[in-house]
Amino acid sequence: MTRLSVEKALAADAVEPITSAGHAQLGIAVLAGIAVIVLLITRFKLHAFLALTIGSLALGAFAGAPLDKVILSFTAGLGSTVAGVGVLIALGAILGKLLADSGGADQIVDTILAKAGGRAMPWAMVLIASVIGLPLFFEVGIVLLIPVVLMVAKRGNYSLMRIGIPALAGLSVMHGLIPPHPGPLVAIDAVGANLGVTLALGVLVAVPTVVIAGPVFSKYAARWVDVAAPDRMIPQRASEELEKRPGFGVTIATVLLPVVLMLSKALVDIIVDDPTHSVQRVFDVIGSPLIALLTAVIVGMFTLGRAAGFTKERLSTTVEKSLAPIAGILLIVGAGGGFKQTLIDSGVGRMILDISEDWSIPALLLGWLIAVAIRLATGSATVATISAAGLVAPLAADMSTAHTSLLVLAIGAGSLFFSHVNDAGFWLVKEYFGLSVGQTIKTWSVMETIISVVGGGLVLLLSLVI
């Protein structure tokens, strides 16, 4: 890649840096900005949205940029990020709420569990969590699956870890590697990756990763922490108050519909490879994330909502309730986009390009390492993904379509590394499963690290063959 092409790539995000600071000052500014974010989140327990906003302003100030230009960069990045992924997050939330409230998720769970038993049960839990985890946020997926995990462990007299770890692995891998989850979507937007290709490669990486971190690791986790399901009241399942619920086949088809549409677009792009061809133009529309998810939501209102006997008013209420909980997520993602744009406009992208010419670290490994560092510091996979994507985005300018998607996956894998006490997910798992801090580290934290290392390793291996 020539220096001219680098300049053109960077020009898409910023015409010129908002500061003339040298590499040393910019490097200090980046570290200071990230340190401010980490300190505010971990020490002062400030909401990530406020921490990212303040950290962006601190970054600009340390870099010596005029405050008015820093504010413009931050707001521009926030706006473009929300415009790019905000609607997709909202549509994913609606689909997830329809799946949960209609009893469709329970239908998937009950059908698979009825056909599984004994040694097959951990594999069934991985399958359940992976399918349900496609349209749901991680925290929602945990809340939805916990009653099932506890029920299966009690009824089958299984070790809680033998059943729980595969379910958590399925949810976590989907959250970190597979769009339309917020982290991968933001990274795709930041580095200019193709969503369909990223989805296809993400599935390719996710399958062996979830097998190793789920059913395989759960054998060892069950030995290290041999606990039974805690004796607590299992929350009422959505379908217990419904007279009917959607069928298994139609529920699976609805959940997978956006994935199929986006993968179809990627396949047609590869086969036809002619942007003017009518077939490719049609699939460019129906396979776009917005149309794919919107189609799934509309279809889901009939195949899930109406099948469960929902009235028009009940459907409207379900949609309304699905949007309120994602306000915080949208703000965090938006502020992360503002932080990314401040990084770029401050000239950090050019700095990384200049410095990386003397490094022997591959761009994919660099993205993984940066995401790991920020994950360990902040505890947030989403913040780690957003920040790392902003830092390494310029390195994607000379990459092929496939390698740009692999960069997204490398960042996503790094963002899952060793969840510990500064991660909300750590405490969620600890409290739901009734574990001590030490037991949670031996199981949940190690599982997250396995996902990160195996996923990152598979991404590097794929980069050698495609």
FENNORGI-V629657 format. One record per backbone hydrogen bond with DSSP energy under -0.5 kcal/mol. CO is the residue of the C=O (numbers start at 1). NH is the residue of the N-H. Records with the same first field share a line. If there is no record, write none. Layout:
CO: NH + NH
//
This chain:
2: 6
3: 7
4: 8
5: 9
6: 10
7: 11
8: 12
9: 12
10: 13 + 14
18: 66
22: 26
23: 27
24: 28
25: 29
26: 30
27: 31
28: 32
29: 33
30: 34
31: 35
32: 36
33: 37
34: 38
35: 39
36: 40
37: 41
38: 42
39: 43 + 44
40: 46
47: 51
48: 52
49: 53
50: 54
51: 55
52: 56
53: 57
54: 58
55: 59
56: 60
57: 61
58: 62
59: 63
60: 65
61: 64
66: 70
67: 71
68: 72
69: 73
70: 74
71: 75
72: 76
73: 77
74: 78
75: 79
76: 80
77: 81
78: 82
79: 83
80: 84
81: 85 + 86
82: 86 + 87
85: 89
86: 90
87: 91
88: 92
89: 93
90: 94
91: 95
92: 96
93: 97
94: 98
95: 99
96: 100
97: 101
98: 102
99: 104 + 105
100: 103
103: 107
104: 108
105: 109
106: 110
107: 111
108: 112
109: 113
110: 114
111: 115
112: 115
113: 116
117: 120
118: 121
120: 124
121: 125
122: 126
123: 127
124: 128
125: 129
126: 130
127: 131
128: 132
129: 133
130: 134
131: 134
132: 136
137: 141
138: 142
139: 143
140: 144
141: 145
142: 146
143: 147
145: 149
146: 150
147: 151
148: 152
149: 153
150: 154
151: 155
152: 156
153: 157 + 158
154: 157
159: 163
160: 164
161: 165
163: 167
164: 168
165: 169
166: 170
167: 171
168: 172
169: 173
170: 174
171: 175
172: 176
173: 177 + 178
174: 178
177: 179
178: 181
181: 185
182: 186
183: 187
184: 188
185: 189
186: 190
187: 191
188: 192 + 193
193: 195
194: 198
195: 199
196: 200
197: 201
198: 202
199: 203
200: 204
201: 205
202: 206
203: 207
204: 208
205: 209
206: 210
207: 211
208: 212
209: 213
210: 214
211: 216
212: 217
214: 218
215: 219
216: 219 + 220
217: 220 + 221
218: 222
219: 223
220: 224
221: 225
225: 227
227: 160
230: 232
237: 240
238: 241
239: 242
247: 251
248: 252
249: 253
250: 254
251: 255
252: 256
253: 257
254: 258
256: 260
257: 261
258: 262
259: 263
260: 264
261: 265
262: 266
263: 267
264: 268
265: 269
266: 270
267: 271
268: 272 + 273
269: 273
274: 277
277: 281
278: 282
279: 283
280: 284
281: 285
282: 285 + 286
283: 287
285: 288
288: 292
289: 293
290: 294
291: 295
292: 296
293: 297
294: 298
295: 299
296: 300
297: 301
298: 302
299: 302 + 303
300: 304 + 305
301: 306
302: 307
304: 308
305: 308 + 310
306: 309
311: 315
312: 316
313: 317
314: 318
315: 319
316: 320
317: 321
318: 322
319: 323
320: 323 + 324
321: 325
323: 326
324: 327
326: 330
327: 331
328: 332
329: 333
330: 334
331: 335
332: 336
333: 337
334: 338
335: 339
336: 340
337: 341
338: 342
339: 343
340: 344
341: 345
342: 346
343: 348
344: 347
345: 18
347: 351
348: 352
349: 353
350: 354
351: 355
352: 356
353: 357
354: 357
355: 358
356: 359
362: 366
363: 367
364: 368
365: 369
366: 370
367: 371
368: 372
369: 373
370: 374
371: 375
372: 376
373: 377
374: 378
375: 379
379: 381
380: 384
381: 385
382: 386
383: 387
384: 388
385: 389
386: 390
387: 391
388: 392
389: 393
392: 395
393: 396
394: 397
395: 398
396: 399
400: 404
401: 405
402: 406
403: 407
404: 408
405: 409
406: 410
407: 411
408: 412
409: 413
410: 414
411: 415
413: 416
414: 417
420: 423
423: 426 + 427
424: 428
425: 429
426: 430
427: 431
428: 432
429: 433
430: 434 + 435
436: 440
437: 441
438: 442
439: 443
440: 444 + 445
441: 446
443: 447
444: 448
445: 449
446: 450
447: 451
448: 452
449: 453
450: 454
451: 455
452: 456
453: 457
454: 458
455: 459
456: 460
457: 461
458: 462
459: 463
460: 464
461: 464 + 465
462: 465 + 466
//
